[in-house]
Amino acid sequence: MNTPPQHTSTAHLHSLHLHSLHLHSTPSQCTSTACTSTVHLHSTPPQCTSTACKQDQRVLEALQVLNCCEGDILFLLDSSGSVSSYEYTRMLAFLGDLVRPFSLAEDQVKVGLLQVGTHPRLEFGFDAHSTQEGLQAALRDTKPLRGDTNTEEALRMARDWVLVPGGRAGARASLPRALVWLTDGVKPGDIVGPLTALREAGVAVLVVSTGHGNYQVLRQVVTPPIENTLYFVDIDDMSIITEDLREAIIEIIRARRLHVHDISTNSAKLQWRPVLAGLPGYYEIRFGPVPTGTGVGGAGGSGTSPSTGGSQYQRLVRPADTSVAELTGLKPGTTYTATLTPESNENVLTPLSVTFTTKPEVLSPATVTVSESGLTSIKVSWGPLQPELVISYTVEYSALPTGQLHRVAVGGGQNSTVLRNLHPDTTYLVTVSARHASGRERAMSVKACTQEVLNCCEGDILFLLDSSGSVSSYEYTRMLAFLGDLLRPFSLAEDQVKVGLLQVGTHPRLEFGFDAHSTQEGLQAALRDTKPLRGDTNTEEALRMARDWVLVPGGRAGARASLPRALVWLTDGVKPGDIVGPLTALREAGVAVLVVSTGHGNYQVLRQVVTPPIENTLYFVDIDDMSIITEDLREAIIGLELLWTSPTQLQPPPNPNPTLFNSSHVHEDSALYEALGSIIRARRLHVHDISTNSAKLQWRPVSWPGAAGGTTRSGSGRFRLARGVEEPVDLAPAPVRGAVSTRGWSEPADTSVAELTGLKPGTHLHAATLTPESNENVLTPLSVTFTTKPAEVLSPATVTVSESGLTSIKVSWGPLQPELVISYTVEYSALPTGRFTGWAVGGGQNSTVLRNLHPDTTYLVTVSARHASGRERAMSVKACTQEAMPALADLQLTTVGSDSVQVDWRGQADGVRGYWLTWEGPPESYSNSLFVPPPPGPSASHYLPASALSTRLHHLPPSTQVCVSPVYRTARGDGLCCTANFNTEALVYGYRS
């Protein structure tokens, strides 16, 4: 029996040299697509002196070669004048690490190198190097061509003769071919045609760009899937893609001699390279279980196979022009051996064998999933679909914790159903059970939640959507889908939220105003049907329309008076024009401005125009990752972060103009802050700080008419409050029925909070009514209901952890009940199986410190109370000690030339995961004002792996400060900083902790 060659995972071979490998004491789980062996190679070389040890080391050196592949890899390397010597050296080192694990031979991998310059040149063809030593030496000795970036001519050479099978460059026939292009992304020329021709000729195309490049162009020319074959990476971070790129190449050139796929419980597909193509003959396939057992029978005959140790086998015959066969009638959970014998009168070909195990028997439902969750409906799906085994399914669901049970029965050929008429914002337990023809039953349960209706808000939201020619159809579709998800939870009504859409093109257009859609169904349909305008990005005109009439209260677009207004601008960041003036005018008019940019955009400009705080209102996100900001942006619109902010608590926003600070801005901007603070949250009346016998009532401060026709917080008005207690059985809204007590009092007009005291513990419903009273205005009363907390609270009701250190944690509990509690017992142990420790403290104590703990460890802490009544109560929490994060030990800077610096450092801990390097130039000169600080100088940050203890920075301004910090699992440790002063001679600067 021929066994396919084993190989080690490329995940364990990254950047390792030939003589620095030894077996780890514990084999790790092997999940790489390139991995079929559980041998794990460690990167620390053992001390090898004995003869036996050296023999073992030679075995390991053999294991480290990737015998998995056969094919020709051509590297197209940009060495034109746009690539600096430093970048070129980094690219060659990257290629050396990338190809080092491959086995080079006639029946395995061959490598060629084609350089791009004014006159592209083939440095070496596929027959040049058959050993790693020769290949690595050739890469080290390669020199750049310089000149123009003539990529088109290089690709023509690759297509016309370098990658032609049987040609003079050594490419082989009937083997996979791959072109890996390394470029800095600078002016590559017209590459779409040549690369498309290469792909049509059967060449796999992969691209690594160390510059920004043109993503839209490159995604067209690489071999799908693009996430495996297209990489954008900084020149100093190329090592982070080595493993992924090698995996992608392996998948392309993996030796497809004989392998099995689509393995199920009772079938599998056998696939092989058609070695008999064009020859007379046929393939004979024999397969059977490895242990001796009962034959499975089937078409093609059966018998006893010598190759399977006497077990029953099946025989299939397939013609010479086939390369796949389906094996059926297999037993679940059984290991099989299949042997493929090519039979031909002209050639003697070696049989190929493979061993595989069928999947264990799976009874439906093995999986239950929930999707398309709505306000009142949920789609439930299950699998696998087994209509030949399942008679029927029963879907049962009930609202947690004690809802009514509902049942839905469906046929055995159905694998999904929609549960309807559910309650919004409710958790359901859904159980899918199957009745099998064999008489067996199987059930599986999941929890599912309906969506919440956001009745929290009132205001007008205008979306300014860039649909100009710079936005592709794909990007436009993604933006509309993002808007649909963002708005879906909002309740649309006259007294709640209204939405408008204004599109940006050559001639901006209001797609629909605020009065157009009062239901989610209508709004979602309108978004789906919206078409792009195309043309120029005339954002200035669109903002003028928004300012002059779309967002004007009482105007024809439907904006409402005295309600919050928000403008949310979605842009690709391409040439927005002069936007500062129009957006500033909108903010001064009381409109909250939020921006989402799917391109790089101009951060310095956009931060001036959005409503503070910018971390809530300015987003930069890739078009394919917009969903990750949906919740944050929705929260920003709702305004959870700025509840009930008073003008005296606010600071003025950054002045967009570099002029002296004017104190007169404080009052105006603070008032604007208050108007925009909550953006669209409805601040009608709400209750907080609810306890057993008290609660706080808070409301939006009503504006009273002033003497001069303006508004003020105080005047000729007052608030009258009334509260009543409802019987537990009567939950009817106001007017209160069955009230056992009622109390009323007044508060002055300039207040917005009142404390309700003397309430009954555990009362199911309190009703409070707030009536603004004024001789000049008639204002609607506001009401709210709430439930007080239950009276009896046994300690410990809360357990908290604070002052977490490396070896200690403070544990506190409450409430303190010395008259009820005799003693507390504090018990703790390291998870998952640490030693159990505990001690007792008095009933008058509510905290203790746990000491002598292990750093960076999770503990389960339990506080139990022994009450005088004989009752006991316990509560547990998880607590973590801090990770030991020693500071950087040493940092040295060595200037190289007039604008480069060599950075060397040394850590002092084994737990370092990497290093964070930042540099910052001196602030720019700035003299307009003595009170406004100058803009910061240029800066950059880089993450480097733990193995990197040095790097070189180029093109730095004078007096650049360089800082290096160690990065641990949970946080960054303290770093060191040095300033490099460039002179004509190299200087060394350093600091040691």
N, C-alpha and C positions, 0 to 999 in steps of 0.2 A: 504494500500500500504506500503510495506517495503522499507525504504530508506537506502541505504548503509551508514555506519557510516562515519561522517565527521572527518577529522584529520587536524592538522596544519602542515605547511611545516617544514621539518627538518632544512631548512635554518634559521628559526627563533628560533630554540631550541638549537642550538649549544652551549655547555658549560654553559647552564642556569640551575640554581638550582630550586627546586620545589617551593620555597616560594619567588621567585624574579621576578614575572611576573605581568604585567598589560597591559590593552588594550591601544594601541597607539591611538592618536586622529584622525589620518588619515589612513584608511586601505591601505596597499600597494598592488600593483599588484602581484598576486601569479602565478609564472611561473614554480615552481619546479615540477618535475615529481611525487613527493610524495604529492603534495598539491592539495586539492579540496576545501579549504575554504579560504576566504579572510580575516580571522581574523589575525591580526598582533600582535605579542607579543613583548613587549619592555623589555629591560634587566634591567631597573631601577625600583626598587620596590617603590610603592606609600606608603605614610603614611596612614596606615589603622587602624582606632581606633573605628569607629562606628560599630554597629551590621550589618547594611546594607552593609557596606564596606566589613566586614569579610565574609558575605555571598557571595558577588560578587567574593571575592578572592577565595573561595572554588570552585566556578564555573570555574574560570580561571585555577585552579589547575587541574580540570578535563579535561579542553580543551587541556592542554599541553601534555596529553598522546597520543601516536600514536596508535590509534585504527585501523590502516590501515592494519595490518599484522597478519599472522598466520604461524608459522613454527618453526623449531628447529635450533638454531645457536650454533655450537660448536667452541669455540676458542682454537686453538692449540698454546700454549704460550711457547716460548723458554726460559727456566730458567736454562740453563746449565752454566758451568763455564766460557764460553766465553762472557756471558752477565754480565756486572758489576751491582752492587747494584743500582747505580744511573739510569742506563738504565732500569733495571727491574722495579723500582718505576715509571719511566716515562711511561712504557708500561701499567702497571696496571691503572695509572691515565687516560691514553688514552682510555682503555677499559671502564672505568667507564663513561667517557663523551660520548662515542660512544653509549652505550646501555641505557643511562639514559632516553631518551624520550619514549622508547618502553613500551607498556602495557603488563604485564606478567600475563597470565591466561591460563587455559586449552584450550580455543578456540582461543588463540592469540599467543603470542611469549613465547618460553622457551629457556633458555640459559644454556650451560654446559661449563666447563673449563677443558682442558686436558693439563698438563704440560710436557715439554720435558726435560729429564735429562738422567743420566745413566740408571735409571729404571723409565720410564714415569709413571705418576700417574694421575688418574681422580680425580680432586679436588672436583668437584660436578657435578652431572648429571642434566638432564633436569627437573626432578621433585623436585629438592632441593629448589628452590626459586620462589615464586609466587608473591612477592612484590619487588619494587625497593629498599626499605630500606634494606631488607635482602640480596639482590644481591650485593648492593654497600658495605655493611659491609663485606660480604664474600670476595669481591675483595680486600678490604683494609687489611684483615687479612691473605691473601695468602702469603706463604713464598716460596722462590726459592728452587729448588731441587739441583742445582749445578751438577758437574760431567761432563760426556761426553754428546755430542749432539746426542742422539740416536733418531733421527727423524723417521727413518725407523720403529722402534718398536712402536712409538707413532701412526704413520699412520696405522700400522697393527691393533692396538687396536681400532682406530676410525672406520676402515673398518669392522672388524670382530664382534664388539659387541656394541661400544658406539653409533654409528649412525644406528644400525640395528633397523628398526621399530618394536615396541613391545618388545624390549630387556630390560635388567635390568637397562640400563642407562636412560630409559624413553622416547626414541625417538618415535614419533607417526606415525602411518600409514597414507598414502595418504595425507601427508602434506609436503611442501617444506622443504629441509634440506640444510644447508650451513656450510662449514668448512672455518673459517677465521684463517689463519696461520700467526702469528707474529714471525719473525725471525731476527737475526742480520746478517744472510747471511754467517756465518762461518761454513764450513764443514757440510752441512746438510746431506751428504750421498746420497744414491741412492733413490731419491724421485719420479722419473718419473713413475715407475711401480705402487707403491701404490696410488699415486694421480690420475693416469689414471683409476685405478680400482674404486676409489671412484666416479669419474665423470661418469663412465659407470653405476654405481649403482644409479645414479640420484642425486648425491650430488653436489651442486655448490661449486667451489673452488675459494677462494680469498686469495691473498698473500700480506702482508705488510713487506717489508724488510728495516731495518734501516742501513744495510751495502750495499756494492756495489752488492753483490750476483752475480748470473749468469743469465743475462737477457734472453739469448737464451734458457736456460733450463726452467726457470720459465714461459716464455710465452707459452710453450707447455702444461703446466699442469693446468693453470688457466682456468676458464670458460670464453668463449668469451662474449662480446668484451673486449680485454685485457686493453683498456684504462680505463675501469670501475672496473676491478678486479685485477690489478697488480700495486702496488705502491712502489716506492723507495723514502725514505724520511729520513732526518737526525733525530736522536733521539730527538733533541731539537725542531724540527719543526713538530712533528706529528700532532699537532692540526690543521694544515692547510689542512689535508686530512680528518678530521673527518666527515665533511658534505658530501663530495663526496663518501666516503666509506659507510656512512649510507644510502645514496641514492641508491648505488649499492645493498646493502643488502635488502632494501625495495623493489626494483624491483624484487628480487628473491622470497621474502616471502610475497609479497602483497596478500591480501585475494582476490582470483579470484572467488567470489560468482556469480556475474552477472555483466558483463560490456559490453560496446559497443565500437567497433572500426571500422576502415575503413568507416567512415561516409562521404557520398558524398551528392550531391544535391538531389538525389532520391533513395538512398539505404543506408543500414548500416548492419553491422554484429553483431549479438548478441552471446556472448560466456559465458559459465558457467562451473562450476565444475560438472562432471558427477556423481551426487549423486545416480543415479539409476543404475549405472554400476553393472551388475550381478544380478539385481532384475527384476521381471516382471513389466511392466508398460510403461509409455510414458510421454512425456513433452507436455503440452499445452501452446502455446504462444499467447497472445493477445496484439495487439499494435494499437495505434491510436493517432491522434493529441489531445493535451490537450484542446484547445478551441473547442467548439461544431462547427462542420462544415459538409461539404459534405463527405460522405464515399469515400474511395479511392478504395474500391473493391479489388479483387484479389483472387487467389487460396486459398482454405481453408475456404471460407465463410466469411460473414461480418454481422454486427449487431450493436446494441447499447450496449456499455460496461458500467456497473455500476461503475467500477473502474476508468473510465476516465470522469466521470461527464456527461454521456449521449452523448458523442461524438461518431462518427463512428469509428469502429475498424475492424481489420482483425484478423483472427484466423488461426494459424498454429499448426500442430501436428508433433512431431518428436519422433523417437524411443528412447528407454532407453539408448542405447549405443552411442548416439550422444552428442556433447557438443557445437555445433555451429549451427546457423541458419541465413540465409540472409533475411533481411527485404527489400522488393522492392516496387516500386510503391509509394514512398513517395513524398511529395511536398517540393520544395526548401524553405529554410528559415523558417521551421515549427518545433515547439517543440512537441515531441512525448513522450508518456509513453508506455513502454513495460512491460508486466507481464508474468513471467515464473512460471507455476504450475507443479511440479512433481506429477504425479498420479501413485499410487501403491497400491495393495491390502494388502501389508505386512507392509508398513510404512506410517505414516501420516507426510508429509513434508511441510514445510512452503513455500508459494509462495514468489517469489523474484521479485522486481520491479526496474526499472531504467528509468530515464528521460534523453532525449538527444534532440539536435536540429540539423536538417539537414543544410548543408551548403547553403548559398544563391546562387542563379543562377549566374553562371559565363559564360559569352560569350567569345568565342575565338576571337582574341588572348588576353589572360589575362597576359601573360608573353612573352617577346621577349628577347632572349639571343644571344650573339655573342661568338663564339669559333673558334679555329683553324685559328687564324689570321695569314696570310702569307704576303709575299711581294706584291702579286697581287691578293690575294683571301681572302675571309672571309666566314665562315659558319654561317648562321643565322637560329635559331630554335625558335619555338613558341609553345604555348600550352594554354589550354588543347586541345587535339585532339578530335574533335566533328564531325566525318564524317556524322552522322545522321542529324546534324543541319547546317553544313557549305557546301555551294555549291562549292566555290573556294576561294583561297587566291591570293592577289596581293602584290608582294614585290617591292617597289619603293626605289631607292637609288640615291643619288647625292653627289658629293664632295662638302664640305663646303669651302667657303661660297656661291659660285655662280656656281657650276658645273652643267653639263647637267644632266637632269633627265632620269633615265633608269627604265624600268618596266620588271618584270618577273611574269607570271601567273602560278599557280600550283593548283592541285586539292584539294578538301576539305579533302581528306584522307592523305594528306602529311603535315608534321610538320617541315620541314627543307629544306634548299636549300643552294647552294654554289654560291656566287657572284664572278665572275672571271673577268680577264682583268682590274683590278683596278690599280691605281697608288700607288707606294710605299710611305710610310711615309705620308699618307693622311687621313684626318678625313672625314668620310661619315655619312650622315643622312639616316638611313634605316627605312622605314615605312612598316609594315605588316598590311594589311587591309583584313577583311573577309566579304564575301557576304553570309548572312544567308538565309536559305530557307524561313524564316518568312518575308523576305524583309528588315530586319534590317541590318545595317552595323556597324562594329566596327574596329577601327584602333589603333595601338600603334607604337611609334617611339623610336629608340635608336640611340646613336652615336657609331660608330665603327671605329677603326683605323687600317690601314695596317702597317706592320712592316717596319722599316727603314733599308735601305741598308747601312751598315757601310763601305763606301768608304774612311774611314779616315786613313787607316792604311796600313803599309807595313812591313813585317817581317816574321820570321819563329817561330812557336810555337810548341814545342815538349811536348806532354803529357806523363808523366811517370806514368803508371797505375799499381797499385798493384793488381795482379790477382793470388796471391799465395793461398795456402790452408787455410790460416787464414781468408780469405775473403769468406763469404758465397755466394751462388748463388744469393740470394735476394740482398745483398749488392752490388755485382758486377753489377747486372742489374740496380740498382739505380745510380751507378757511371756512367755507359754508358749513361743513360738518361740525367744525369746532364751535361755531356760533350756535348751531342747533343744540349741541350737548350743553353748552354754557347756559342757555336760556330755558332749557326744558323744565327745571323744577319751579320756575317762577309762576305765580298766579297772576293772570292778566285780567284786569278789571278797571273800571273808572276810578275806584278808590284804592287801587293797588299799582301794579307795574304796567307801563306801556312802552312799546319798543318801536323804533324807526330805523330805516336803513338808507344810507346815503352812499352812493358809489362814486369812486374817483376814476375819471377817464379824461379824454380831451374835453368833453363837455359833461361835467358831473351831473348826476341825476338822482333825485329822491325816489327810490324804489317804492317805499310805502312810508306813510307818516304814522304818528302815534295812535290815531283813531282807526287804523286799518284793521287791526287784528285784536280780538278780545278773547280768543281761545288759543290754546297751545296747538291744536290741530291745524288751525288756519295759519298760524305763524310758521310752524314747521313746513307746511306745504309751500308757503310763499318763499321760504329760504331755499327749498329744494328746486323750485322753478326759476330762481333768479339766474340771469345770464350776465356774463361779463361785458363791460363797455369797450375795452381795449383802447388803443390810442395812447396819447401822452399822459403822464402822471401830473394832472393839473390839481394838485392838493390845495394850492392857495385859493382857487376859485371855490372848491368844495367847502373849505373852512369859512370862506366869506358867506356862502349860502347858509351854513349852519348858524353862523353868528347873526346874520341879518334877518332870517325869517324862520328857519326850521326849528331852532331852539328858543324862539321868542315866545314867552308865555301868552296864550290867547291868540296866537297866530294861526295861519291856515294849515300848518302841519300838525296841529293838535296838542302842542306843548301846554301844560297846565300851570296856572299861576300858584305861587307859594308852595310848590313842591320841589324836591331836589331834582336836579338835571345832571346827567353824566354823558360825556362823549368818550366812546371807546374806539380808538383808531387802530385798525389792522393794516399793516404795511409790510412790503418786502424790503424796505429801506433804500430803494433805488431812487435817487434824485427827487426827493420830496419837494424841493423848492424852498422858498422863504416861508417857514411855518411859525417862527417864533412870535412875530407880531400878531397874527390871527389867533393863535392858541392862547397867548397872554390876554388878549381882549376877551376871549371866551371865559377864561378863569376869573377875570375882573368882573364879568357879568354874572358870576356865581355858578358857573358850570364846572363840574369835576372832570378832569382830563386824565385818561388812562391810555397807554400805548402798548401794543404788542407788535414787535418787529421780528419777522422771520428771516431777515438778512442781518448783516453786520450793523448797518445803520450808523448813526453818529450819536454816541452815548452822551457826549458833552452837550450837544444841542438838545436832545430829548429830555435830559434830566432837568433842564431849565423850564420846560413847558408842562410837565406832568404835575398833578396835584401831589404835594407831599403826604406821607413819606414815600420816596421813590421806590423803596423795596416792595411796596404794595401796589404801585401803579405803573411801573415800567418793567417790561418783560422782553428779553431776547431769547428766542427759542427756534429750533429747527422745525421746518414745516412738518416733518414726520413725527415730531415729539410734542405737538401742541397740546395733546391730551394731558400731559403732566402738569400744566399750569391751569387747567380748567377750574379746579376747586379753589386754588389760591386767588385767581382773578374774580371768581364769583364771590368769595369772601370779601375781597377788596371792594367790589361794587356794593355789597350789602353793608359793609362798614363795621365788621365786628371789632376791629382793632381800636376804634375811636369812639367809644360809648360815652355819651354825656360829658363831653369835654367843655370846660368853661373857658371864656376868653382869657382869663388871667393865667391859665395853665399853659397857654400856647406860646410858642416862640415864632417869630416871623420867619417865613420861608426864605431860602437863599435868594438874594437879589439877582435877577438875571442880568442886570447891567453892572459893569465894574465901576460903580461910583460910590461915594461916601454913603454910609448908612444913614438913613433919614428916619428919625424916631417917629415921624408922623405915620410911617407905614404900619406901626404896631397895631393900632386900633383897627385899621381897615383890613389888614391881612388876618388878624385874629378873628374878626367877625366873619371873614370869608372862610377861615378854617372851621369855625363853628357851623357855618351853613353847609360845608362840604364834609365835615368830619364823619358823619355816618352815611354819607352819599344818599342811599335810597332807603335805609332802614326806617320803618314807621315807628316814631317815638311817641306813640299815643299815651299809653299808660301801662306800666309794668311793675312787677313785684320782685324783690330780691331780698337776700339775707333773712330767709324764712327760718324761724326757730320754733320751739314748742309753744311759745306764748307771745311772739312778736314778729313783725315783718316791716320792711321798708317799702313805701309806695313812691314811685318816681314817674314823672311825666315831662313831656316837652314843654318848656316855658312858653306860654302864650304871649304874643306881642300885643301890647295895649296901645291904643292911639295916644300920641303925645300932643303937646300944645301946639307944636309947630308943624303938625301934619305928618311927622315921622313916627317911628316906633321906638319904644323903650321897654325895659324889663320891669319897670314899676309904674304905677299910675293909679287911676281911679278905679281899681278893681280889686277883687279878692277871690280866693278859692274856697268853696264850701265842700267838705268831705263828709261822707256818711258811710258807716260800715255796719253790716249785720251778720249774724251767725245763722247758718242754715242747719236744719236737722240732718243727721247723716243719711237718712233715707230719702231726702227730698233734694234733688239736684237741679231743679228748674232754674232758669235764668231770671234776672231781675224783671219785674218787681219780685222781691224775695217773698216766698210763701213759707209760713211756719217759722218765721224768725223769732228767736227767743230773746234777742236783745238788739238794740240799735243805738248808735251813738253818732252825733254830728258835731263838727266844729269848723272853724274858719282858719285859713292861712293867708298871709299877705300875698299880693300879686307878684312879688319878685322872688318867690320860692318855687322850687321844682321837686321837693322831696318832703315826705312826712313819714314819721314812724308810728306804726299801729301797735299798741301795747295792750296787755290784759287779755290776750286771746286764749282760747281753750286749746290745750294740747290734743293732737290726734283728731281734730275736727275736720270732717271730710271737705267742707266747702265754706270759704269766707267770701263774701261779696263786698267790694268797695266801690263807691261811686264818687267821682271827682266832677264838680260842677264849677266851671269858670264863670264868675258873675261880674258884669260890667254894665254901667248905665248907657254905654255907647254902642256896644255890640252884643248880639245874641249868639252865644257859643254853645256847642253841643256837649252835654255831659258825657263823660267817659267812665266805663266800668271794667272791672277785672275780677276774676275769681282765682282762688288759690287754696291750698290745703296746708295746714300747719303740721309740723313734725310730731310724731307720736311722743307721748310723755315719758314712758319708761325707756331709758337708754342705759344698758348695762355695760360697764367698762370691762374690757377694752372695746370701744366702738371704732376707734381709729388707732392705727399704728403707723408711725412715720419714721423715716431714716434720714439723718442729717450728719453733717461733719464727717463725711466719709474720708478716711485717710488710707495710707498704704497698708496699715496693720490694725486699724481700729475703725469702729462705726458707732455712732450714737443712735440709740433706739429710744423713741418716746411713744407714749400711749395716752389715751384719754377716753372719756373725761375722768378727772380725778375724783374718786368717791371713797374717801377714807372711812366714812361712816358705814359703808356697805361692803367694802372689800377687806378681807383679812390679810391676804398676801398675793403677790404676783410671782409667777415663775417665767423666766426668760430662757428659752431653749434655742439653740442654733447649731447648724451643721453645714459644711461645704457641700454644694451640689456637684455631682449627683449622689455620691456615696461617701461623704465625709464623716468623720467621727462626731458623735453626738455629744454636745456639752450644754449644761444648764445650771442655773442657780435661782434662789428665791430672794425677793426683795419685799419690803414692807408695803402694806396697803396705802400708805401715805406718800409713796414714791411714784413718779410717773416718767422716769427716764433712767437709763443706765448706759454705760459705754462698754462695748465688746472690744477686748484687746487681744493682742498676740494672734491676729488673724494673718492669712496669707495674702500677699498683694495680688491684684487683678483676679479676684475669685468671687464667685457668686454664692451667697449664703441664704439659706432658708431660716428666717427668724420667726419664732412663735412666742407670743405673749399670752399667757393664760392667767385668769383671775379666779381665786377661790373666795366666793362671797359668803357673808355671814349667814345668809339664808340657806346655805348648802348647795346653791347652784354654782356651776362653773361656766366660764365663757372664754374662748380662745380666738385669736386672730393671728394670721401669718402674713408676712411680706417677704419679698426677695430683696436682698441688699448686696451691693457690689463694693468691694474695696477698690481703691484706685490702682492703676497700673504704675509700676516704677518707670519713670521716664528721665533718666540721667541727662544732663545737658551735654552739648557737644564738647569734646575734650580739647580740640585744637583746630585752629583755622589759619592757613597760610595763603597769602596772595603773592604771586610773582608776576610783575608786569612784563609783557612781551611786546616789544615794538611800541608804537604810539597809541594804540587803541585796543589792545588785547591783554588779557590777564589769565594766568594759570591759577586755578583755585584748587587747593589741596586741604583736606580736613581729616579728622580722626574722631570716631565715635567712641563710646565707652560702655556699651551695653549690648547683650546678645539679642534683645527683643526689638532692635531697630528694623522697621519695615522698609525704610527708604529715607531720603533726605529732601528737604524743601529748600531750594536755592532761589533767592530773590536778589535783584540788583536794582538800584535807583540812582539816577543821575542827579546833579544839583538842581534846585528850582530854577525856572527860567527867570531872566531879568525882567523886572516889572516895576514901573515907577509912577503909575497914574495916581496912586493913593498910598498914604502912609498907614492907612487902617485896613486895607484889603490885602490879605496875604497873596504872594505871587503864585501863579499856577505851579503844580508839582512838576518835577522833571520827568524825563522818560524812565520807564521801569519795565521789568518783566519778571516772570516767575517760571521755575521749572521743577518738575518732580523727577528725582533720580532714584534708581533702585538701591537697595541696601549694599549691593556689591560695589557700587560706584563710590570711590573716595576721592575723585578728582574730576575736573572738567575744565574746559577753556572757553572763555567768553570773548566775543569779538565785537568790534565797532562800538566800544563803550565811550561815553563822553568823559572829560576830565573829572577827577574827584568823585568817581562813582563809588557808592557804598554797596558792598557785597555782603549778604547775610546767608548763613547756612544753619538750618534747624533739623534735628533728627525727628523722624516721623515714626510714632509707635502705633499700636493697634487702635487705640482710642483717641489719641490726640497728638499734637506736636509738642516736643520737649523744647527747653530753652536752647536758643542758638547763639552763635557768635557773629559779630559783624566787623568788617575791616573796610577801610577806604583806600582805594588805589589811586595814587598820584602818578601820572605818566610823565616820565622824563626820557631823555635820549638813551639812557642806559637802563637795563632791567633792574628793578628793585624788588625786595622781598618785604612784605608786611605780614604780621601775624599776631595772634592772640591765643593764649592758652588759659583754659578755665582752671 
